[in-house]
Amino acid sequence: MKIPFFNYSYEFKKNRKDYLKIFNNIGQRGAFILQSDLKKFEENIAKYLKVKYAIGVANGTDAIWLGLMASGIKENDEIIIPSHTYVATAAAIHMLKAKPILCECKVDGMMDEEDIIKRISKKTKAIMPVQLNGRCCDMDKIKKIAKGYKLKIFEDAAQAFGSKYKNKFAGTFGEFGTISLYPAKLLGCYGDGGILLTNSKKIASSVNQLRDHGRNDKGKVVSWGFNSRLDNLQAAILNYKLKNYKKDILFRRKVANYYNNKLINNKNLQLPPPPSLNKNFDVYQNYEIQAYKRNKLKVYLQRKGIRCLIQWNGDPIHNFSKLGFKNNSLKKTTKYFNNCLMLPMNTSVNFKQLKFICKEINNFYKKY
């Protein structure tokens, strides 16, 4: 049985007629940049997440650095981020000549609040929790730290659209939050895309200008800006996909529940938290386990036709010596990356495939 990790064409083939109608409609109207579909998408996202402003930009990385710029981050300012994140989180900070300061992750892969405190200095301006794998950090603890040290909170919620902590959506806790619309993400478009979320009119106004060459709502250039606009065609596609988003999340949670039920008794595995309606509402961008003999397990599963991935190609940020990182003290994160493995988690996987995956994982540990 062949089970891909990503199945990009599945959703298009399933809804091909509807997508061709969207392409035809946009093409007939010649509506490509900053048109009504984008405005509608931004309104839909803001309504869905209960936030005042949602601004579509070219990608999730741009969303971060545009937000940082609009928030007044300057050269040599320090921002604390987890080492367990994609390089984009650190790169967006670096491109403003600010400094990403790395901290540990916990057993669930989320930012370690106790370690945040150890990284705070006189130059620290903000904490940037990464809402990873469709799960929110413990935002009560992070907000308490930020308040105590008078720090701002910015959120990288690239992998967490729709996830909640205490019924509040990821991306809406700080001065701004960002979502990635990359094809592999929970709500993915057919190319690159991103959203910046904020309740600040000042930040929203600044990002609207920055993304469009410094032009205001009357088309006048009033500041230096960039070209980072979410394409109108992508917005139309995303508006369509958003209609079924709640069903997609419900399915992902069912998949996660199935994995947990079938693998919970395997003592060689550390599973992610199961679906819960307590503090966290997880949407499962990824189903990331920690596994004894991880590398051998991955090879075994691949031979059985099951495609698995090690997130970030197995490298947390603190391993990037060529980027100037020399922090080898992040032992928890290093241990996590020695064992982490992502199992197939998407809306195309079926329960026959899930049964096969779980059976083969358990079979591996019987043999080895």
Protein Blocks (a to p, Z undefined) as FASTA:
>chain_A
ZZdfbdfklmmmmmmmmmmmmmmmmmmnopaghpfklmmmmmmmmmmnopabdcddfblk
lmmmmmmmmnopaehiacdddfbbcfklmmmmmmnopacddddddfkopacfklmmmmpc
fklmbdcdddehhiacdfklmmmmmmmnopacdddfklmghiaeehiaehilmmbdcddf
bfklmbdcfbdddddddfbfklmmmmmmmmngoiafkopafbdcddddddfklmmmmmmm
mmmmmmmmmmmmmmmmmmmmmmmmmmkbccdddddfklbccehlaacdddehklmmmmmm
mmnopacddehhhpafklmmmnopacfklmmlmmmmmmgccddddfkbcfklmmmmmmmm
mmmmmmZZ
